[in-house]
Amino acid sequence: MPPVNENNSKNAIQQTAAPPPIKKPKLEDVLDEGNGNPGQQPSVQQRKQTISDRSKQCPYLDTINRHLLDFDFEKLCSVSLTRINVYACLVCGKYFQGRGTNTHAYTHSVAESHHVFLNLSTLKFYCLPDNYEIIDSSLDDIKYVLDPVFTMRDIRSLDREDVKQSRTVDGTFYHPGVVGLNNIKANDYCNVILQALSHVKPIRDFFLMEKNYANIKRPPGDTAFTLVQRFGDLLRKLWNPRNFKAHVSPHEMLQAVVLWSNKQFQITKQGDPIEFLSWFLHSLHKQLRGNKQPDSSVVNRSFLGEMKIYTRKLPPTELDDVQKQLLLATDEYQEKEETSTFLYLTCDLPATPLFIDELRENIIPQVNLYQLLAKFNSISEKEYKTYKDNFLKRFEITRLPKYVILYIKRFTKNTFFLEKNPTIVNFPVKNVDFGDILTEENKKNHRYTKYNLVANIVHDGEPNSGTYRCHILQKSTNQWYEMQDLHVTSILPQMITLTEAYIQIYELQESDET
């Protein structure tokens, strides 16, 4: 057998072996034209430049439809309902999960030929199904609508007289802060409170700056803080000068309200604004780690006042005069004093007349605001009844807050049904002097006591149903507006005083001007 030549066998193996596959160069690995040696590996800077060029040259940016973009709803995938890794299609406005192969966003891009997507958490733009990031300054307006950012300079300029009107995508002009809130079904009782609070300057300024509450320490697993974050998001959208539309949907905010109130307040059922206001202010104060101190949160700094309550027990009416005198001499029937704080003042309307007047016309009764405020002058006494005892109480305001909330009690509930008192309250829009109800001693502790109206909430219709609307003062133009859900119209201040006021917010006038 002839000897085997090792060199020949090696050559034969090399000839029969398949040539190595040609690796298709990636787009980012291809050098720009005129870069010399084509076999030379690109540097890191060249790679970044190529990716940047590719990102800026996305051919699908003209398919973006800003009229259909709405970032007010919960950030859920429209197919899987997950909150993780959600992208918004900028062509049709729908939300989808993921951007990798076989994800809902990827499938949507292939099936519908919608290619431009925005990550709702990272605020980055991507082109699908090619799956590359788009970097283009023309998309900054979309990013700002999703997450408006305010600086201290922006906030200071909100109430200046030279503030210009903003313009939406469809050409509608609007004033930031004077935009309608969508009524999903029966949530107008929440909308009026949110609109009124958005025009309370300390509340507005605090929540427009996210850093004011972003670093508050919370216990692990505390998700109730979402209420604070959603309220901040809503205020930033209401005051956004670059909105795509002249209205905002409070959907995310109300979802948090339904969840954290244990369904006490719902979107689908009419509620009472004063109950919602009380719960909402206490919840914000609690989540902002406030305590009983007046300066512990922005809620207390704005609305917390102080009063003294004098309580005196009344003897039973069936006793004779001698027995009553003996009871009144005991300690149980002596007047007791306690100090209490308040976020709003409850004003009681006089009872409506039962009979038709002499002209045989049932004229709607009227009452002056100062008559209602006389309840807190430390002299007027009001009887309160429990199931077994009667008490006389009088109230003395010792410290007025910067913003006074008046709750005009229109509804009375008895065993059978709910009644509404239609009495008209006559009130001035400016220079309401709360010093008239303060004692001389307490008046010395207040430099200013005159207040101006900034928000007025009205109830129209039947007690169990009806609708709510609010009037707010736009300080930059000194113009009053009436807001009822999506409808925003200007109104004369003289017309506001003719309405059935339910809740009012007054701002302290910290100057001597009249």
Summary of the structure (lengths in Angstrom):
residues: 514
radius of gyration: 33.1
end to end distance: 125.0
largest distance: 146.0
contacts: 1400
relative contact order: 0.09
helix: 30%
strand: 23%
